[in-house]
Amino acid sequence: MYLRKNWKLDSVYTDVGSGVKVNKSLHKMIEDAQKGNIDIIVAADTTRILRTNEIANVLGKLRESKVHLITVYRFLNNDITMLNLYAYISEYEAKAKSQRIKHGIRLKKEKSLGELG
C-alpha cells in the first residue's frame, strides 16, 4: 500500500492494551526498528508510543540511526528533547489517570461497605 508521500506501508503495530509492559506490539515495533526494518514510524498520537522516558530514549537512539518519527496530531522533528518532553507528559498523564481510577474504585468499595453496615 502506498501513502500520499509514496511511502510503502509495510507493517501495522496495533496498540490495544493499556500500559507499556503489556504492549507487545510496541516492543515488536521498536525491535523491528532496531533491526533496521523500519525507516519511518507513524503513530496516531505521541501518547501511543511515548509511554515512558525509557522508550523516548530508545526512540531517540533510533532517530540517530535515521528512523523518523511522525505523529498524526503532532509532528515531532526527531529532536530528542521534544521526544523526552512528550514522554514525560505522557507518563505523567498515565500515572494521574491510574491514580484517579484506583481512587474511584476505593471510593466505590467504601460506599458499598458503608451500605452493608
N, C-alpha and C positions, 0 to 999 in steps of 0.2 A: 504494500500500500504506500502510495506517495502522498506526502503532505504539501501544503502550499509552497514551501521553500525547497521543494524537490528532495526532502529528506525521506529516507526509507524507514518505515515503521517496522522494526524487527521483532520487538518483544513488548508485551504489556505485563506490568507487575501490578497486581491488584492488591489494594490495601483494604481488607475487610474487617480486621480486628482493631482493637484499640490497644495502645501500649507498644512500646518499642520492642520489648522482649518477646512478644508473641507474634510479631510481624515478620514471618519467614520470607515473605515476598520482598520486603525492604532489604533484608540482608542478602537475598539472592541477587537483587539488582546491584547492590554495592559490590558483591563478589564478581559479578559479570563485568562491571566497570573496571574493577581492579585487574581483571584478566585481559583488558583491552578490547572486550567485545562490544562496548558501548562508547559512542562518541558524544552523544547528547542525551541528557536526562530531562524529560519534560514532565512536570508534575502539575496537578491541578492547583496546588497551593503550597506555600513553604511549610505549612504546618503538617502536611502529609509526609514530608521527608526529613525535615529538620527537627527531629524529635528531641535530640539532646546535643550538648556541645561536643560530645564524643563523635557523634555522627557528622556534625558540621565539620569537625577537624578532618575526618576521613574524606568527606566530600571536597574539602579544601585541598587535600593532597591529590585527589583525583583531578581537580582543576589544574594543578601543576603538571599533570600528565595529559593535559588537553581534553579533559572531559568537561563539557559545558553543561551548566545547569540553568534551565529556563522554567519558569512557572507561568501558569495561565494568568493569574491575577497580579503577580508582581514579577518583573524581570530582575533577576539578580545578575549583575555584571561579573560574576565569578570572583568577586572580591571577598577574601577570607574574613575580613572584618564584618562585612554585611552578613555572610553566612553564619558567623558566630552570634551576631546580634539577633538575627531571626531565630536561631536555635534557642538562644536564651529566652526569648519571648515565648516561643512555642512550649518550651519545657516549663516555664513559669505558669502559663495558661493551663497546661495539662495537670500540673500539681494542684493548682487552685480549683480546677473542676473536680478532681478526685476528692479533695477535702470537702467541697460542697456536697458531693454525693454521699460521702461517709457520714457527714453531719446530718443530712436528711434521713438516712437510714437509721441513725442513732435516735433521732427525734421521733421517728415513726415507731420504733421499738419501745421507747419510753412512754409514748402515748398509749400504745396497745397494752402495755403492762399496767399503766395507770387506770385503764378502763376495767381491768380484771379485778383490781383491788377495791 
